[in-house]
Amino acid sequence: MLLRLPTSVSEAQECLAEGAVPIGGATLVWATWQRDGFPEQAMSLRDLPEANVMGPGALGAAVVLDRIDDRTSEVLRGAAGTVGTGAVRRTATVGGNIVGSTLRCLLPAALVLDARATVLESDGARETDLAEVLAKRPVLLGLHWREPVASAYRKLPGEAGGPPPLVVATALHADGSGHHRLRAAVRDGYDVLSDSVLCESATDGGTRTGAETAQVLDTLRSTALGGLPAAAWKVLGRQVTELLSRPVGH
């Protein structure tokens, strides 16, 4: 197998046109290839600058999970830190987790950030939404988003051989009119549900009262997330309450 390492978007386009198979960190495909045979050509984006960006509001697809630090959002750091073992996180990439994995531990975090994706096709790079990324599984170059006011992530402990553990992600965004929008996403089994609600401006010195938080939760129950099992909703409710209790600017 020839491993190709493009250093520019045009080189990566050429690799795709010539049939190279994207591999991410190869943590998900290696065992399959050992069983079924290796492709003639594979392509890694690890040397492509556009796929290695990391900073406020941007994360490249070739960034390995172990490298994700406080230069990016709290919710993404939390998600990356819970994936697999340390050895897996030192190899697995953002793109491999979102596009190649069935678990997609980073997806709830990306959804609550309202992230957009830059993808690579044979005729060039373009921007799209996460729904298309999940449906068509293109070559992901990176994610970008507007930084939230606050965010949080939790993955419950899972049992070996059992169903995927529950994942809850939330983020609070300024909406430009003095209010906030709460975005929430939950992975329950292999399904990921997400929705958002508008929050009134916080009172009492930047924190929300219990009544204000209760109103947000009631509104959230009227969305698609209201159909979650009781145990999942309980975890989501606790996280939303904690997130809304943080002091924030108006």
Secondary structure, DSSP 4 states (H G I P E B T S, - for coil): -EEE--SSHHHHHHHHHTTPEE-TTSTTTHHHHHHH---SEEE--TT-GGGS-EETTEEETT-BGGG--TTS-HHHHHHHTTSS-HHHHTT-BHHIIIII-SS-TTHHHHHHTT-EEEEEETTEEEEE-HHHHHHH--EEEEEE-PPPSEEEEEE----TTSPPPPEEEEEEEE-SSS-EEEEEEEEETTEEEEEEEEEPPPBTTTB--HHHHHHHHHHHHTSGGGGS-HHHHHHHHHHHHHHHTS----
